[in-house]
């Protein structure tokens, strides 16, 4: 039987292992030089001026929203087709989560729906680059640039992806900040870990202070300075620091990101070729001119036509050592958001219809061509035709 093929998986080689071992043998396991080195690598890759590395992608979202110091009771718009953190980061700062429906082709947030949801209370938009495909950021930027509405790109899926103009996601050309996640199923990993990029120096300074308990030793910010031991807490911050172990792994991984993206796209090409002929399957759509580092490969399955439900399909594939997952349960249907704001099924019909048919199948660079063929044959074999 084949080794279990999960929907996503890291690729760690000896260079990665050695990079972490070197840190373990050094004087700094955390709060050391590898953090800044990793941040510099991300800046170089993303073409953003500044980067702040943090403990995970959720911490990145939380800090990014907190750094903007938006008034409590304001509203923020994000996609309902995302992980919980894309909306929760608003709630942490007492900003009401307003959801937008998705584009029926890309499954990412729909710009027209964002426009419909704008009110005088809207102070922030968090577009989500779902599955790694960049949303049309220029359109979103132009929609709100004269309204004093801030933009944070949730690019947890999208390091290595490009915008329509060919520039890298994360350069913050059309946003205040962009966040990345380095969870093991993402394009590159630091075990856990996240990062925020920005071109705004003041936001960068706020993020660094908030990351470390709201503390500073900067003499220009201290109210008094009795000695070299002294620090002050000038904001209510958090312990969201990344360790040097994580940063060292991230530095090693980012050097291989282009090869990882290339392999992902090779696998997708094989999947698209194999599945496009099946009437009960809809392959992912990619906007013309985009170069996406696809984090997920989501098939839409017509279960009625297949004459099997999603549980049966997942069970059959699991018995063949093929892991699948659903990305995502619409956030507005979660009990917290239903109870607090009265959201319900039927509010976002495109996202809900997508959810009923979505299934993510294995996609990660370490998959061999034989693994890919095995997945293809197994999925095709679901049909009795």
C-alpha positions as CSV (number, residue, x, y, z in Angstrom):
1,X,0.0,0.0,0.0
2,X,1.2,3.5,-0.8
3,X,2.5,5.9,1.9
4,X,-0.3,8.1,3.1
5,X,-0.7,11.1,0.9
6,X,-2.1,14.0,2.9
7,X,-3.7,17.0,1.3
8,X,-0.6,19.0,2.2
9,X,2.9,18.3,3.6
10,X,6.2,19.9,4.3
11,X,9.5,18.9,2.5
12,X,12.4,19.0,4.9
13,X,15.8,18.1,3.6
14,X,19.3,17.8,5.2
15,X,20.0,21.5,4.6
16,X,16.9,22.3,6.6
17,X,17.9,20.0,9.4
18,X,21.5,21.3,9.6
19,X,20.3,24.9,9.7
20,X,18.2,24.1,12.8
21,X,21.0,22.1,14.4
22,X,23.4,25.0,14.1
23,X,21.0,27.2,16.0
24,X,20.5,24.6,18.7
25,X,24.3,24.6,19.2
26,X,24.5,28.4,19.2
27,X,23.9,30.9,22.1
28,X,20.5,32.0,20.8
29,X,17.5,29.8,20.6
30,X,15.2,32.8,20.6
31,X,15.5,36.6,20.3
32,X,18.7,36.1,18.4
33,X,20.1,37.1,15.0
34,X,18.2,34.6,12.9
35,X,15.0,36.5,13.2
36,X,16.2,39.6,11.5
37,X,18.0,37.5,8.9
38,X,14.7,35.7,8.1
39,X,12.9,39.1,7.9
40,X,15.5,40.4,5.5
41,X,15.0,37.3,3.3
42,X,11.3,37.9,3.2
43,X,11.8,41.5,2.3
44,X,14.1,40.6,-0.5
45,X,11.7,38.0,-1.9
46,X,8.5,40.0,-1.5
47,X,10.1,43.4,-2.4
48,X,8.5,45.0,0.7
49,X,10.5,47.5,2.7
50,X,9.9,46.0,6.1
51,X,9.0,42.6,7.7
52,X,8.1,41.4,11.2
53,X,8.3,37.7,11.8
54,X,5.9,36.3,14.4
55,X,4.8,33.0,16.0
56,X,2.2,32.0,13.4
57,X,-0.2,33.3,10.8
58,X,-3.0,34.1,13.2
59,X,-0.6,36.2,15.3
60,X,0.4,38.0,12.1
61,X,-3.3,38.9,11.5
62,X,-3.9,39.9,15.0
63,X,-0.8,42.2,15.2
64,X,-1.6,43.7,11.8
65,X,-5.1,44.7,12.8
66,X,-3.9,45.9,16.3
67,X,-1.1,48.0,14.7
68,X,-3.7,50.1,12.8
69,X,-5.4,51.1,16.1
70,X,-8.9,51.2,14.6
71,X,-11.7,52.5,16.8
72,X,-13.7,49.8,18.6
73,X,-17.2,49.4,17.0
74,X,-15.9,49.9,13.5
75,X,-16.6,47.3,10.8
76,X,-14.1,45.2,8.8
77,X,-14.8,43.2,5.6
78,X,-13.3,39.8,4.8
79,X,-14.2,36.6,2.9
80,X,-16.4,34.0,4.4
81,X,-14.5,31.3,2.5
82,X,-11.4,31.3,4.6
83,X,-10.0,29.9,7.9
84,X,-11.4,31.4,11.1
85,X,-8.5,33.6,11.7
86,X,-9.3,36.0,8.8
87,X,-12.3,37.2,10.7
88,X,-11.3,36.4,14.3
89,X,-8.5,39.0,14.1
90,X,-11.1,41.7,13.7
91,X,-13.1,40.4,16.7
92,X,-9.9,40.5,18.9
93,X,-9.9,44.3,18.4
94,X,-13.7,44.8,18.8
95,X,-14.3,45.3,15.1
96,X,-17.4,43.8,13.7
97,X,-16.8,41.1,11.1
98,X,-18.7,41.8,7.9
99,X,-18.4,38.9,5.3
100,X,-18.2,39.1,1.6
101,X,-19.3,36.4,-0.8
102,X,-16.8,34.8,-3.2
103,X,-16.2,34.9,-7.0
104,X,-17.8,31.8,-8.5
105,X,-14.7,30.9,-10.5
106,X,-11.8,31.7,-8.2
107,X,-13.5,31.0,-4.9
108,X,-11.8,34.1,-3.5
109,X,-13.5,37.2,-2.2
110,X,-15.6,39.0,-4.8
111,X,-14.8,42.7,-5.3
112,X,-18.4,43.6,-6.2
113,X,-19.6,42.1,-2.9
114,X,-17.0,44.1,-1.0
115,X,-18.4,47.3,-2.6
116,X,-21.9,46.3,-1.6
117,X,-20.9,45.8,2.0
118,X,-19.1,49.2,2.4
119,X,-20.6,51.5,5.0
120,X,-19.5,54.6,6.9
121,X,-18.3,52.3,9.7
122,X,-16.0,50.3,7.3
123,X,-12.5,50.9,8.4
124,X,-10.6,47.8,7.2
125,X,-10.7,45.2,4.4
126,X,-8.9,41.8,4.6
127,X,-8.9,40.2,1.2
128,X,-7.9,36.5,1.3
129,X,-5.7,35.1,-1.5
130,X,-7.6,31.8,-1.4
131,X,-5.5,28.7,-2.3
132,X,-2.7,31.0,-3.4
133,X,-4.4,32.9,-6.2
134,X,-4.0,36.6,-5.8
135,X,-7.3,38.6,-5.7
136,X,-7.4,41.7,-7.9
137,X,-5.8,44.0,-5.4
138,X,-5.6,47.1,-7.6
139,X,-9.4,47.0,-7.9
140,X,-9.8,46.8,-4.1
141,X,-7.3,49.5,-3.6
142,X,-9.0,51.8,-6.1
143,X,-12.4,51.1,-4.5
144,X,-11.4,52.4,-1.0
145,X,-8.3,54.6,-1.5
146,X,-10.3,57.8,-1.0
147,X,-12.3,56.5,1.9
148,X,-9.6,56.2,4.6
149,X,-10.1,52.4,4.7
150,X,-7.1,50.3,5.5
151,X,-6.2,47.0,3.7
152,X,-4.5,43.9,5.1
153,X,-3.8,41.2,2.6
154,X,-4.3,37.7,4.0
155,X,-1.7,35.9,2.0
156,X,-1.4,32.9,4.3
157,X,-1.8,30.7,1.2
158,X,0.2,32.9,-1.2
159,X,3.9,33.3,-0.6
160,X,5.4,32.6,-4.0
161,X,2.4,33.9,-5.9
162,X,2.3,36.9,-8.2
163,X,-0.1,39.7,-9.0
164,X,-1.4,40.3,-12.5
165,X,1.5,42.8,-13.1
166,X,4.0,40.0,-12.4
167,X,5.2,41.5,-9.1
168,X,5.3,39.3,-5.9
169,X,2.4,39.0,-3.5
170,X,3.5,40.7,-0.3
171,X,5.1,43.9,-1.8
172,X,2.2,45.9,-0.3
173,X,1.8,48.0,-3.5
174,X,-2.0,48.0,-2.9
175,X,-2.2,47.5,0.8
176,X,-1.0,48.6,4.2
177,X,0.3,45.2,5.2
178,X,0.4,41.6,4.0
179,X,0.6,38.6,6.2
180,X,2.1,35.1,5.5
181,X,1.8,31.8,7.2
182,X,4.5,29.2,7.4
183,X,2.5,26.2,8.7
184,X,3.9,22.9,7.4
185,X,1.2,22.6,4.7
186,X,2.1,25.9,3.2
187,X,4.5,26.6,0.4
188,X,7.4,27.0,2.8
189,X,7.5,26.2,6.5
190,X,9.1,27.3,9.7
191,X,7.2,24.6,11.6
192,X,4.9,27.2,12.9
193,X,5.4,30.8,12.1
194,X,4.2,33.9,10.3
195,X,5.2,37.3,9.0
196,X,3.9,40.7,8.2
197,X,5.3,42.9,5.4
198,X,4.7,46.6,5.0
199,X,6.2,49.7,3.4
200,X,5.0,52.0,6.2
201,X,7.8,52.7,8.7
202,X,5.5,53.7,11.5
203,X,3.4,50.5,11.2
204,X,6.7,48.5,11.2
205,X,7.7,50.1,14.5
206,X,4.2,49.5,16.0
207,X,4.4,45.8,14.9
208,X,7.8,45.3,16.5
209,X,6.6,46.7,19.8
210,X,3.3,44.9,19.8
211,X,5.1,41.6,19.1
212,X,7.1,41.8,22.3
213,X,4.6,42.7,25.1
214,X,4.3,46.3,24.1
215,X,7.8,46.9,25.5
216,X,10.5,49.2,24.3
217,X,14.1,50.1,25.2
218,X,14.3,52.8,22.6
219,X,15.6,55.9,24.4
220,X,13.5,58.2,22.2
221,X,10.3,56.5,23.4
222,X,11.1,56.2,27.2
223,X,9.5,58.6,29.6
224,X,12.5,58.2,31.8
225,X,15.8,56.3,31.6
226,X,17.4,55.4,34.9
227,X,19.9,52.8,33.5
228,X,20.7,50.2,30.8
229,X,18.4,47.6,32.4
230,X,15.3,49.8,31.9
231,X,12.4,49.2,29.6
232,X,8.8,50.5,29.5
233,X,5.6,49.0,28.3
234,X,4.1,51.7,26.1
235,X,1.3,49.6,24.5
236,X,-0.7,46.6,25.4
237,X,1.2,44.0,23.5
238,X,1.6,40.3,23.1
239,X,4.3,37.6,23.2
240,X,4.1,36.7,19.5
241,X,7.8,36.3,18.9
242,X,9.3,33.8,16.5
243,X,12.1,31.6,17.7
244,X,15.6,31.4,16.1
245,X,14.9,27.7,15.4
246,X,11.9,28.6,13.3
247,X,13.6,31.5,11.6
248,X,16.6,29.3,10.7
249,X,14.3,26.7,9.1
250,X,12.5,29.5,7.3
251,X,15.7,30.9,5.9
252,X,16.6,27.5,4.6
253,X,13.2,26.9,3.1
254,X,12.8,30.2,1.3
255,X,15.9,29.5,-0.7
256,X,14.0,26.6,-2.3
257,X,10.7,28.4,-2.8
258,X,11.0,28.7,-6.5
259,X,11.6,25.0,-7.0
260,X,8.7,24.3,-4.6
261,X,6.3,26.5,-6.6
262,X,7.5,25.0,-9.9
263,X,6.8,21.5,-8.7
264,X,3.3,22.5,-7.4
265,X,2.5,23.9,-10.8
266,X,3.7,20.7,-12.5
267,X,1.4,18.6,-10.4
268,X,-1.5,20.9,-11.0
269,X,-0.9,20.7,-14.8
270,X,-1.2,16.9,-14.5
271,X,-4.3,17.1,-12.4
272,X,-6.0,19.6,-14.7
273,X,-5.2,17.5,-17.8
274,X,-6.6,14.4,-16.1
275,X,-9.7,15.8,-14.5
276,X,-10.9,18.4,-17.1
277,X,-12.6,15.6,-19.1
278,X,-14.8,14.5,-16.3
279,X,-18.2,16.1,-16.3
280,X,-18.7,15.5,-12.5
281,X,-15.5,17.4,-11.7
282,X,-14.7,21.1,-11.9
283,X,-11.0,21.9,-11.8
284,X,-9.6,25.1,-10.2
285,X,-9.8,28.2,-12.3
286,X,-6.7,30.5,-12.6
287,X,-7.1,34.0,-13.9
288,X,-5.2,34.7,-17.2
289,X,-1.9,36.3,-16.5
290,X,-1.6,35.2,-12.9
291,X,1.2,33.0,-11.6
292,X,-0.1,31.3,-8.5
293,X,1.8,29.2,-6.0
294,X,-1.2,27.1,-5.4
295,X,-1.4,26.1,-1.7
296,X,-4.5,24.0,-2.3
297,X,-5.9,22.0,-5.2
298,X,-9.7,22.1,-4.8
299,X,-12.0,20.0,-6.9
300,X,-15.6,20.8,-7.1
301,X,-17.5,17.5,-7.2
302,X,-21.0,17.0,-8.4
303,X,-21.8,14.4,-5.8
304,X,-25.3,13.9,-7.2
305,X,-24.0,13.0,-10.6
306,X,-21.3,10.8,-9.0
307,X,-24.1,9.1,-7.0
308,X,-21.9,9.3,-3.8
309,X,-21.9,11.9,-1.0
310,X,-18.7,13.6,0.3
311,X,-18.4,11.3,3.3
312,X,-18.3,8.3,1.0
313,X,-15.8,9.9,-1.3
314,X,-13.5,10.8,1.5
315,X,-13.8,7.4,3.1
316,X,-13.0,5.6,-0.1
317,X,-10.0,7.7,-0.8
318,X,-8.8,7.4,2.8
319,X,-8.9,3.6,2.5
320,X,-6.5,4.1,-0.4
321,X,-4.2,6.2,1.8
322,X,-5.2,9.4,0.2
323,X,-6.0,12.3,2.5
324,X,-8.6,15.0,1.6
325,X,-10.0,18.0,3.4
326,X,-12.7,20.7,2.9
327,X,-11.5,24.3,2.6
328,X,-13.6,25.9,4.1
329,X,-16.7,25.8,6.1
330,X,-18.2,29.3,5.5
331,X,-17.1,31.4,8.5
332,X,-20.5,33.1,8.8
333,X,-22.1,29.8,9.6
334,X,-20.0,29.2,12.7
335,X,-22.0,29.3,16.0
336,X,-20.0,32.3,17.3
337,X,-20.8,34.5,14.3
338,X,-24.4,33.3,14.0
339,X,-25.1,34.0,17.7
340,X,-23.3,37.3,17.9
341,X,-24.4,38.9,14.6
342,X,-27.4,36.8,13.3
343,X,-25.6,35.4,10.3
344,X,-27.2,32.2,8.9
345,X,-27.2,29.8,6.0
346,X,-28.5,31.5,2.9
347,X,-26.7,34.7,3.5
348,X,-23.8,34.0,1.1
349,X,-25.2,31.7,-1.6
350,X,-22.1,31.4,-3.8
351,X,-19.7,30.5,-0.9
352,X,-22.3,28.1,0.4
353,X,-22.8,26.3,-2.9
354,X,-19.1,26.1,-3.3
355,X,-18.7,24.6,0.2
356,X,-21.2,21.8,-0.6
357,X,-19.0,20.5,-3.5
358,X,-15.4,21.4,-2.5
359,X,-12.8,18.8,-1.7
360,X,-9.0,19.5,-1.5
361,X,-6.8,16.6,-2.7
362,X,-3.1,16.0,-2.2
363,X,-0.8,18.8,-3.4
364,X,2.8,19.2,-2.2
365,X,6.2,19.2,-3.9
366,X,7.5,16.0,-2.5
367,X,4.8,14.0,-4.4
368,X,6.3,11.9,-7.1
369,X,4.8,11.5,-10.5
370,X,3.7,8.0,-9.4
371,X,2.0,9.5,-6.4
372,X,0.2,12.0,-8.7
373,X,-0.9,9.2,-11.0
374,X,-2.1,7.2,-8.1
375,X,-4.3,10.1,-6.9
376,X,-5.6,10.7,-10.4
377,X,-6.5,7.0,-11.0
378,X,-8.1,6.7,-7.5
379,X,-10.3,9.8,-8.0
380,X,-11.3,8.7,-11.5
381,X,-12.1,5.3,-10.0
382,X,-14.7,6.8,-7.8
383,X,-17.1,6.8,-10.8
384,X,-18.7,3.6,-12.0
385,X,-18.9,4.9,-15.5
